[in-house]
Amino acid sequence: MSLNSKTIVLVLMQQREKLFAYIWSIVGDVHLAEDVFQDVSLLATEKGGDVADEGRLRAWLHTAARLKSLEALRKVARTPVPFGDAVLDMLDPHWQTYGESGADEALEDLKTCLQKLTPRSRDALRLRYADNLKSGEIGRRLGLKPATVYQFLSRVHRTLMDCIHNRQHGRSS
């Protein structure tokens, strides 16, 4: 039995955030990660029908994401690769077993906590992670000294971490 295109697209949408996070962890660039996710999606719609069931499709998507991510890094000649094959091999079992409900809760926690940040803090995070800017450029755009940017981002990270921890702890109580 093979999967129909509707099922493939449904699984792709269910796995989007998890796959995107995995791809981003390999390529280290949000724009490149989006391109890789699109490549994986296209490949899935072309070849995913050969997969027997949804569980195997999820594993297939994970493998395709890894291979396409590494391929993209080779194309842009980015060196060094953020994670080598040995590290990715060690991480793979953890990605595979990370529960969907846990991923959904973690994403919801992150979204809620990001909304609690000041607009300036959200701007700093966007400049650093979405736009992939260095401290000097972030400082210039936010009116901060480059040395201050590191401290500012550290405080923002700590605030996010504390917020997420408090939300998770509140669920377990």
C-alpha positions in Angstrom: 0.0 0.0 0.0 1.3 3.5 -0.8 0.2 6.9 0.5 -1.9 9.3 -1.5 -0.8 12.9 -2.0 -3.4 14.2 0.5 -1.9 12.1 3.3 1.6 13.1 2.3 0.7 16.8 2.5 -1.1 16.3 5.8 1.9 14.6 7.4 4.2 17.3 6.0 2.1 20.0 7.6 2.0 18.1 10.9 5.8 17.7 10.9 6.6 21.1 9.5 7.8 22.8 12.7 9.8 19.7 13.9 11.4 19.3 10.5 12.2 23.0 10.2 13.8 23.0 13.6 15.9 19.9 12.6 16.9 21.5 9.3 17.8 24.8 11.0 19.9 23.0 13.5 22.0 21.6 10.7 22.2 24.6 8.3 22.2 27.4 10.9 20.4 29.9 8.7 16.7 30.5 8.7 16.4 31.4 5.0 18.4 28.4 3.9 16.4 26.2 6.3 13.2 27.4 4.6 14.6 26.6 1.2 15.6 23.1 2.3 12.2 22.5 3.8 10.6 23.4 0.5 13.0 21.0 -1.3 12.1 18.2 1.2 8.4 19.0 0.6 8.7 18.8 -3.1 10.7 15.5 -2.9 8.0 14.1 -0.6 5.2 14.9 -3.0 7.2 13.3 -5.8 8.4 10.2 -4.0 6.5 9.9 -0.8 3.8 7.8 -2.5 6.4 4.9 -2.5 6.4 4.9 1.3 4.1 2.3 2.9 2.6 4.2 5.9 2.6 7.4 7.8 5.1 6.2 10.4 7.6 5.3 7.7 6.9 8.6 5.9 7.9 10.5 9.1 11.2 8.6 9.3 11.7 9.2 5.5 11.1 12.9 5.9 13.6 13.1 8.7 16.3 11.3 6.6 15.4 13.5 3.6 15.7 16.6 5.7 19.2 15.6 6.9 20.4 14.7 3.4 19.0 17.8 1.8 20.4 20.0 4.6 23.9 18.7 4.1 23.5 19.0 0.3 22.5 22.6 0.7 25.5 23.3 2.9 27.8 21.8 0.2 26.2 24.0 -2.5 26.7 27.2 -0.6 30.2 26.0 0.4 29.6 26.9 4.0 32.5 25.8 6.2 32.7 24.5 8.7 29.5 22.4 8.8 27.8 23.2 12.1 27.4 19.5 13.0 29.3 16.7 11.5 27.9 13.3 10.6 29.0 11.8 13.9 27.1 14.4 15.9 24.0 14.1 13.7 24.1 10.3 14.2 24.1 10.9 18.0 21.2 13.4 17.8 19.0 11.4 15.4 17.5 9.0 18.0 16.5 12.0 20.1 14.8 13.8 17.2 12.9 10.6 16.3 11.6 10.0 19.8 10.8 13.7 20.6 7.0 13.5 21.1 4.7 15.5 18.9 2.7 16.7 21.9 5.9 17.8 23.6 6.9 19.7 20.5 3.5 21.4 20.3 3.7 22.4 23.9 7.3 23.6 23.6 6.4 25.7 20.6 3.3 27.1 22.3 5.5 28.0 25.3 8.0 29.7 23.1 5.3 31.7 21.2 3.7 32.8 24.5 7.0 33.8 26.1 8.1 35.7 23.0 5.0 37.8 23.1 5.8 38.7 26.7 9.1 40.2 25.6 9.5 43.9 24.9 9.3 44.8 21.2 13.0 45.8 21.4 13.9 42.3 22.7 11.9 40.6 20.0 13.7 42.8 17.4 17.1 41.8 18.8 16.2 38.1 18.5 14.8 38.6 15.0 18.0 40.4 13.9 20.2 37.8 15.4 18.4 34.6 14.4 16.1 35.4 11.5 18.3 37.9 9.8 21.6 36.2 11.0 23.3 39.5 11.9 26.4 39.9 14.0 26.6 42.0 17.2 28.0 45.1 15.5 25.1 45.3 13.0 22.5 44.5 15.7 24.0 47.2 17.9 23.9 49.7 15.0 20.3 49.0 14.3 19.2 49.1 17.9 21.5 52.0 19.0 23.6 49.8 21.3 27.3 49.4 21.6 28.5 46.0 20.1 29.7 44.9 23.5 26.3 45.6 25.0 24.5 43.5 22.4 25.9 40.3 23.9 24.8 41.2 27.4 21.4 42.3 26.1 20.8 39.1 24.1 22.0 37.1 27.2 19.3 38.8 29.3 16.7 38.1 26.7 17.7 34.5 26.5 17.6 34.2 30.3 14.1 35.8 30.3 12.8 33.4 27.7 14.3 30.4 29.5 12.8 31.4 32.8 9.4 32.0 31.2 9.4 28.6 29.4 10.6 26.9 32.5 7.8 28.5 34.6 5.2 27.4 32.0 6.5 23.9 31.9 6.7 23.7 35.7 3.2 25.0 36.0 1.9 22.1 33.8 3.7 19.5 35.9 2.4 20.8 39.2 
